[in-house]
Structure formats: C-alpha cells, structure tokens
Amino acid sequence: MRAAKGDIKSLGNQVELYAIDHNDTYPPSLDHLLADVNQTRAYIKEPAIDPWGNPYIISMDLSDDNKCADAFY
C-alpha cells in the first residue's frame, strides 16, 4: 500500500509538471507522460503500473460539474 501511495504522489507531480510545460493543459492520458516525438522530455520512464500489476487510472472533473466522469488512464 505504501508503494501505491508513493506512486500516486509521484504521478500527480508529473501531471502537474506536464501541465506547467503545456500552458496549463493536463495530459489526456498517463501515456502522454512518456516521451514521444512531439515532446522534448519524458515525465515518466515507463507506463504507470500499480504494485498489483494493474494500470493506474486517474479521473478528474474536467468539466467542473462535480461528477468526475472525465477519466483518463
């Protein structure tokens, strides 16, 4: 459980760094934190997998309607 909490905190930090570098635009998925041809840096080195072997799922209320239905992986 401690590893998952650390991962989540780290991923949150990387999402915030991505937003800072992209004019306050958050990544549409955690895969966008990986380096690709359109980015100058990678925010994470490998896909985000939890200690139980499942991908992390992050949901945000992007439409600010208090529903958090706007999920991305």
Backbone as XML, in Angstrom:
<?xml version="1.0"?>
<chain id="A" units="angstrom">
  <residue number="1" name="MET">
    <atom name="N" x="0.816" y="-1.189" z="0.000"/>
    <atom name="CA" x="0.000" y="0.000" z="0.000"/>
    <atom name="C" x="0.870" y="1.267" z="0.000"/>
  </residue>
  <residue number="2" name="ARG">
    <atom name="N" x="1.974" y="1.220" z="0.717"/>
    <atom name="CA" x="2.871" y="2.380" z="0.780"/>
    <atom name="C" x="3.439" y="2.697" z="-0.603"/>
  </residue>
  <residue number="3" name="ALA">
    <atom name="N" x="3.773" y="1.643" z="-1.365"/>
    <atom name="CA" x="4.315" y="1.858" z="-2.716"/>
    <atom name="C" x="3.287" y="2.538" z="-3.607"/>
  </residue>
  <residue number="4" name="ALA">
    <atom name="N" x="2.030" y="2.125" z="-3.510"/>
    <atom name="CA" x="0.973" y="2.729" z="-4.327"/>
    <atom name="C" x="0.796" y="4.206" z="-3.974"/>
  </residue>
  <residue number="5" name="LYS">
    <atom name="N" x="0.824" y="4.520" z="-2.693"/>
    <atom name="CA" x="0.690" y="5.923" z="-2.281"/>
    <atom name="C" x="1.839" y="6.761" z="-2.829"/>
  </residue>
  <residue number="6" name="GLY">
    <atom name="N" x="3.044" y="6.214" z="-2.781"/>
    <atom name="CA" x="4.193" y="6.931" z="-3.337"/>
    <atom name="C" x="4.079" y="7.116" z="-4.837"/>
  </residue>
  <residue number="7" name="ASP">
    <atom name="N" x="3.620" y="6.065" z="-5.525"/>
    <atom name="CA" x="3.422" y="6.153" z="-6.975"/>
    <atom name="C" x="2.411" y="7.239" z="-7.326"/>
  </residue>
  <residue number="8" name="ILE">
    <atom name="N" x="1.311" y="7.269" z="-6.590"/>
    <atom name="CA" x="0.248" y="8.241" z="-6.872"/>
    <atom name="C" x="0.756" y="9.666" z="-6.666"/>
  </residue>
  <residue number="9" name="LYS">
    <atom name="N" x="1.503" y="9.872" z="-5.593"/>
    <atom name="CA" x="2.060" y="11.207" z="-5.355"/>
    <atom name="C" x="3.012" y="11.598" z="-6.477"/>
  </residue>
  <residue number="10" name="SER">
    <atom name="N" x="3.863" y="10.674" z="-6.882"/>
    <atom name="CA" x="4.815" y="10.945" z="-7.956"/>
    <atom name="C" x="4.108" y="11.223" z="-9.276"/>
  </residue>
  <residue number="11" name="LEU">
    <atom name="N" x="3.098" y="10.413" z="-9.605"/>
    <atom name="CA" x="2.345" y="10.638" z="-10.842"/>
    <atom name="C" x="1.656" y="11.995" z="-10.816"/>
  </residue>
  <residue number="12" name="GLY">
    <atom name="N" x="1.107" y="12.362" z="-9.659"/>
    <atom name="CA" x="0.461" y="13.680" z="-9.540"/>
    <atom name="C" x="1.449" y="14.800" z="-9.800"/>
  </residue>
  <residue number="13" name="ASN">
    <atom name="N" x="2.654" y="14.657" z="-9.267"/>
    <atom name="CA" x="3.688" y="15.669" z="-9.515"/>
    <atom name="C" x="4.032" y="15.756" z="-10.994"/>
  </residue>
  <residue number="14" name="GLN">
    <atom name="N" x="4.138" y="14.604" z="-11.657"/>
    <atom name="CA" x="4.491" y="14.590" z="-13.075"/>
    <atom name="C" x="3.367" y="15.172" z="-13.938"/>
  </residue>
  <residue number="15" name="VAL">
    <atom name="N" x="2.130" y="14.913" z="-13.559"/>
    <atom name="CA" x="0.990" y="15.503" z="-14.278"/>
    <atom name="C" x="1.034" y="17.021" z="-14.147"/>
  </residue>
  <residue number="16" name="GLU">
    <atom name="N" x="1.336" y="17.512" z="-12.954"/>
    <atom name="CA" x="1.430" y="18.962" z="-12.754"/>
    <atom name="C" x="2.582" y="19.564" z="-13.558"/>
  </residue>
  <residue number="17" name="LEU">
    <atom name="N" x="3.724" y="18.893" z="-13.602"/>
    <atom name="CA" x="4.845" y="19.383" z="-14.422"/>
    <atom name="C" x="4.466" y="19.435" z="-15.900"/>
  </residue>
  <residue number="18" name="TYR">
    <atom name="N" x="3.768" y="18.402" z="-16.371"/>
    <atom name="CA" x="3.302" y="18.377" z="-17.754"/>
    <atom name="C" x="2.409" y="19.599" z="-18.005"/>
  </residue>
  <residue number="19" name="ALA">
    <atom name="N" x="1.480" y="19.856" z="-17.092"/>
    <atom name="CA" x="0.565" y="20.994" z="-17.264"/>
    <atom name="C" x="1.332" y="22.312" z="-17.307"/>
  </residue>
  <residue number="20" name="ILE">
    <atom name="N" x="2.329" y="22.447" z="-16.455"/>
    <atom name="CA" x="3.140" y="23.675" z="-16.460"/>
    <atom name="C" x="3.828" y="23.852" z="-17.808"/>
  </residue>
  <residue number="21" name="ASP">
    <atom name="N" x="4.373" y="22.770" z="-18.344"/>
    <atom name="CA" x="5.083" y="22.829" z="-19.627"/>
    <atom name="C" x="4.149" y="22.981" z="-20.822"/>
  </residue>
  <residue number="22" name="HIS">
    <atom name="N" x="2.850" y="22.730" z="-20.636"/>
    <atom name="CA" x="1.894" y="22.761" z="-21.747"/>
    <atom name="C" x="0.774" y="23.783" z="-21.511"/>
  </residue>
  <residue number="23" name="ASN">
    <atom name="N" x="1.139" y="24.940" z="-20.986"/>
    <atom name="CA" x="0.205" y="26.057" z="-20.812"/>
    <atom name="C" x="-1.049" y="25.667" z="-20.044"/>
  </residue>
  <residue number="24" name="ASP">
    <atom name="N" x="-0.864" y="25.012" z="-18.893"/>
    <atom name="CA" x="-1.956" y="24.596" z="-18.009"/>
    <atom name="C" x="-2.928" y="23.611" z="-18.646"/>
  </residue>
  <residue number="25" name="THR">
    <atom name="N" x="-2.456" y="22.852" z="-19.612"/>
    <atom name="CA" x="-3.257" y="21.791" z="-20.220"/>
    <atom name="C" x="-2.781" y="20.459" z="-19.651"/>
  </residue>
  <residue number="26" name="TYR">
    <atom name="N" x="-3.715" y="19.711" z="-19.076"/>
    <atom name="CA" x="-3.358" y="18.422" z="-18.486"/>
    <atom name="C" x="-3.301" y="17.347" z="-19.566"/>
  </residue>
  <residue number="27" name="PRO">
    <atom name="N" x="-2.495" y="16.317" z="-19.351"/>
    <atom name="CA" x="-2.383" y="15.266" z="-20.370"/>
    <atom name="C" x="-3.688" y="14.495" z="-20.506"/>
  </residue>
  <residue number="28" name="PRO">
    <atom name="N" x="-4.069" y="14.116" z="-21.719"/>
    <atom name="CA" x="-5.305" y="13.351" z="-21.912"/>
    <atom name="C" x="-5.205" y="11.928" z="-21.380"/>
  </residue>
  <residue number="29" name="SER">
    <atom name="N" x="-3.993" y="11.435" z="-21.171"/>
    <atom name="CA" x="-3.790" y="10.113" z="-20.572"/>
    <atom name="C" x="-2.402" y="10.076" z="-19.952"/>
  </residue>
  <residue number="30" name="LEU">
    <atom name="N" x="-2.194" y="9.107" z="-19.074"/>
    <atom name="CA" x="-0.865" y="8.971" z="-18.467"/>
    <atom name="C" x="0.177" y="8.582" z="-19.498"/>
  </residue>
  <residue number="31" name="ASP">
    <atom name="N" x="-0.256" y="7.958" z="-20.593"/>
    <atom name="CA" x="0.682" y="7.613" z="-21.670"/>
    <atom name="C" x="1.347" y="8.850" z="-22.248"/>
  </residue>
  <residue number="32" name="HIS">
    <atom name="N" x="0.685" y="9.991" z="-22.143"/>
    <atom name="CA" x="1.272" y="11.226" z="-22.647"/>
    <atom name="C" x="2.440" y="11.709" z="-21.791"/>
  </residue>
  <residue number="33" name="LEU">
    <atom name="N" x="2.620" y="11.101" z="-20.633"/>
    <atom name="CA" x="3.772" y="11.452" z="-19.803"/>
    <atom name="C" x="5.039" y="10.748" z="-20.272"/>
  </residue>
  <residue number="34" name="LEU">
    <atom name="N" x="4.876" y="9.744" z="-21.115"/>
    <atom name="CA" x="6.024" y="9.056" z="-21.709"/>
    <atom name="C" x="6.575" y="9.908" z="-22.839"/>
  </residue>
  <residue number="35" name="ALA">
    <atom name="N" x="7.848" y="9.793" z="-23.137"/>
    <atom name="CA" x="8.442" y="10.568" z="-24.225"/>
    <atom name="C" x="7.913" y="10.089" z="-25.567"/>
  </residue>
  <residue number="36" name="ASP">
    <atom name="N" x="7.642" y="11.024" z="-26.435"/>
    <atom name="CA" x="7.295" y="10.696" z="-27.822"/>
    <atom name="C" x="7.917" y="11.741" z="-28.738"/>
  </residue>
  <residue number="37" name="VAL">
    <atom name="N" x="7.654" y="11.645" z="-30.004"/>
    <atom name="CA" x="8.297" y="12.548" z="-30.965"/>
    <atom name="C" x="7.874" y="13.995" z="-30.791"/>
  </residue>
  <residue number="38" name="ASN">
    <atom name="N" x="6.740" y="14.249" z="-30.164"/>
    <atom name="CA" x="6.246" y="15.619" z="-30.011"/>
    <atom name="C" x="6.678" y="16.276" z="-28.707"/>
  </residue>
  <residue number="39" name="GLN">
    <atom name="N" x="7.372" y="15.541" z="-27.846"/>
    <atom name="CA" x="7.773" y="16.077" z="-26.555"/>
    <atom name="C" x="9.288" y="16.173" z="-26.471"/>
  </residue>
  <residue number="40" name="THR">
    <atom name="N" x="9.725" y="17.142" z="-25.711"/>
    <atom name="CA" x="11.160" y="17.302" z="-25.515"/>
    <atom name="C" x="11.662" y="16.489" z="-24.328"/>
  </residue>
  <residue number="41" name="ARG">
    <atom name="N" x="10.752" y="16.037" z="-23.453"/>
    <atom name="CA" x="11.180" y="15.228" z="-22.314"/>
    <atom name="C" x="10.104" y="14.235" z="-21.906"/>
  </residue>
  <residue number="42" name="ALA">
    <atom name="N" x="10.546" y="13.212" z="-21.219"/>
    <atom name="CA" x="9.623" y="12.222" z="-20.659"/>
    <atom name="C" x="9.364" y="12.593" z="-19.200"/>
  </residue>
  <residue number="43" name="TYR">
    <atom name="N" x="8.136" y="12.490" z="-18.776"/>
    <atom name="CA" x="7.793" y="12.780" z="-17.392"/>
    <atom name="C" x="7.816" y="11.497" z="-16.557"/>
  </residue>
  <residue number="44" name="ILE">
    <atom name="N" x="7.590" y="10.361" z="-17.203"/>
    <atom name="CA" x="7.764" y="9.055" z="-16.577"/>
    <atom name="C" x="8.531" y="8.171" z="-17.555"/>
  </residue>
  <residue number="45" name="LYS">
    <atom name="N" x="9.250" y="7.188" z="-17.038"/>
    <atom name="CA" x="10.103" y="6.357" z="-17.898"/>
    <atom name="C" x="9.384" y="5.155" z="-18.493"/>
  </residue>
  <residue number="46" name="GLU">
    <atom name="N" x="8.330" y="4.690" z="-17.827"/>
    <atom name="CA" x="7.601" y="3.514" z="-18.305"/>
    <atom name="C" x="6.135" y="3.671" z="-17.952"/>
  </residue>
  <residue number="47" name="PRO">
    <atom name="N" x="5.256" y="2.895" z="-18.576"/>
    <atom name="CA" x="3.824" y="3.000" z="-18.258"/>
    <atom name="C" x="3.572" y="2.835" z="-16.753"/>
  </residue>
  <residue number="48" name="ALA">
    <atom name="N" x="2.605" y="3.567" z="-16.247"/>
    <atom name="CA" x="2.301" y="3.571" z="-14.819"/>
    <atom name="C" x="1.487" y="2.335" z="-14.432"/>
  </residue>
  <residue number="49" name="ILE">
    <atom name="N" x="2.128" y="1.423" z="-13.709"/>
    <atom name="CA" x="1.501" y="0.177" z="-13.274"/>
    <atom name="C" x="1.543" y="0.133" z="-11.745"/>
  </residue>
  <residue number="50" name="ASP">
    <atom name="N" x="0.411" y="-0.218" z="-11.119"/>
    <atom name="CA" x="0.380" y="-0.278" z="-9.656"/>
    <atom name="C" x="1.092" y="-1.528" z="-9.136"/>
  </residue>
  <residue number="51" name="PRO">
    <atom name="N" x="1.323" y="-1.621" z="-7.828"/>
    <atom name="CA" x="2.054" y="-2.773" z="-7.276"/>
    <atom name="C" x="1.374" y="-4.127" z="-7.519"/>
  </residue>
  <residue number="52" name="TRP">
    <atom name="N" x="0.108" y="-4.135" z="-7.900"/>
    <atom name="CA" x="-0.625" y="-5.369" z="-8.164"/>
    <atom name="C" x="-0.659" y="-5.720" z="-9.649"/>
  </residue>
  <residue number="53" name="GLY">
    <atom name="N" x="0.046" y="-4.918" z="-10.465"/>
    <atom name="CA" x="0.156" y="-5.204" z="-11.886"/>
    <atom name="C" x="-0.910" y="-4.577" z="-12.765"/>
  </residue>
  <residue number="54" name="ASN">
    <atom name="N" x="-1.703" y="-3.666" z="-12.220"/>
    <atom name="CA" x="-2.769" y="-3.003" z="-12.980"/>
    <atom name="C" x="-2.359" y="-1.580" z="-13.345"/>
  </residue>
  <residue number="55" name="PRO">
    <atom name="N" x="-2.837" y="-1.082" z="-14.479"/>
    <atom name="CA" x="-2.523" y="0.314" z="-14.830"/>
    <atom name="C" x="-3.233" y="1.274" z="-13.873"/>
  </residue>
  <residue number="56" name="TYR">
    <atom name="N" x="-2.568" y="2.366" z="-13.565"/>
    <atom name="CA" x="-3.208" y="3.401" z="-12.761"/>
    <atom name="C" x="-4.280" y="4.091" z="-13.598"/>
  </residue>
  <residue number="57" name="ILE">
    <atom name="N" x="-5.375" y="4.437" z="-12.969"/>
    <atom name="CA" x="-6.459" y="5.168" z="-13.609"/>
    <atom name="C" x="-6.655" y="6.450" z="-12.817"/>
  </residue>
  <residue number="58" name="ILE">
    <atom name="N" x="-6.672" y="7.553" z="-13.509"/>
    <atom name="CA" x="-6.873" y="8.842" z="-12.865"/>
    <atom name="C" x="-8.143" y="9.456" z="-13.416"/>
  </residue>
  <residue number="59" name="SER">
    <atom name="N" x="-8.987" y="9.949" z="-12.533"/>
    <atom name="CA" x="-10.176" y="10.654" z="-13.005"/>
    <atom name="C" x="-10.134" y="12.078" z="-12.482"/>
  </residue>
  <residue number="60" name="MET">
    <atom name="N" x="-10.584" y="12.965" z="-13.323"/>
    <atom name="CA" x="-10.607" y="14.382" z="-12.986"/>
    <atom name="C" x="-11.935" y="14.956" z="-13.431"/>
  </residue>
  <residue number="61" name="ASP">
    <atom name="N" x="-12.373" y="15.964" z="-12.753"/>
    <atom name="CA" x="-13.602" y="16.659" z="-13.113"/>
    <atom name="C" x="-13.244" y="17.783" z="-14.085"/>
  </residue>
  <residue number="62" name="LEU">
    <atom name="N" x="-12.967" y="17.404" z="-15.319"/>
    <atom name="CA" x="-12.510" y="18.381" z="-16.313"/>
    <atom name="C" x="-13.581" y="19.380" z="-16.710"/>
  </residue>
  <residue number="63" name="SER">
    <atom name="N" x="-14.849" y="18.988" z="-16.597"/>
    <atom name="CA" x="-15.924" y="19.905" z="-16.967"/>
    <atom name="C" x="-16.448" y="20.677" z="-15.761"/>
  </residue>
  <residue number="64" name="ASP">
    <atom name="N" x="-15.832" y="20.466" z="-14.582"/>
    <atom name="CA" x="-16.173" y="21.186" z="-13.359"/>
    <atom name="C" x="-17.654" y="21.057" z="-13.009"/>
  </residue>
  <residue number="65" name="ASP">
    <atom name="N" x="-18.181" y="19.815" z="-13.155"/>
    <atom name="CA" x="-19.589" y="19.583" z="-12.821"/>
    <atom name="C" x="-19.750" y="18.663" z="-11.609"/>
  </residue>
  <residue number="66" name="ASN">
    <atom name="N" x="-18.656" y="18.455" z="-10.870"/>
    <atom name="CA" x="-18.638" y="17.625" z="-9.661"/>
    <atom name="C" x="-19.031" y="16.173" z="-9.903"/>
  </residue>
  <residue number="67" name="LYS">
    <atom name="N" x="-18.771" y="15.658" z="-11.110"/>
    <atom name="CA" x="-19.122" y="14.277" z="-11.419"/>
    <atom name="C" x="-17.922" y="13.381" z="-11.639"/>
  </residue>
  <residue number="68" name="CYS">
    <atom name="N" x="-16.767" y="13.920" z="-11.904"/>
    <atom name="CA" x="-15.540" y="13.136" z="-12.140"/>
    <atom name="C" x="-15.737" y="12.022" z="-13.153"/>
  </residue>
  <residue number="69" name="ALA">
    <atom name="N" x="-16.607" y="12.192" z="-14.097"/>
    <atom name="CA" x="-16.831" y="11.192" z="-15.127"/>
    <atom name="C" x="-15.776" y="11.265" z="-16.219"/>
  </residue>
  <residue number="70" name="ASP">
    <atom name="N" x="-15.013" y="12.324" z="-16.221"/>
    <atom name="CA" x="-13.988" y="12.525" z="-17.227"/>
    <atom name="C" x="-12.724" y="11.796" z="-16.792"/>
  </residue>
  <residue number="71" name="ALA">
    <atom name="N" x="-12.609" y="10.527" z="-17.138"/>
    <atom name="CA" x="-11.476" y="9.716" z="-16.684"/>
    <atom name="C" x="-10.451" y="9.549" z="-17.791"/>
  </residue>
  <residue number="72" name="PHE">
    <atom name="N" x="-9.210" y="9.421" z="-17.382"/>
    <atom name="CA" x="-8.163" y="9.065" z="-18.324"/>
    <atom name="C" x="-7.201" y="8.128" z="-17.633"/>
  </residue>
  <residue number="73" name="TYR">
    <atom name="N" x="-6.437" y="7.392" z="-18.447"/>
    <atom name="CA" x="-5.531" y="6.372" z="-17.917"/>
    <atom name="C" x="-4.109" y="6.837" z="-18.071"/>
  </residue>
</chain>
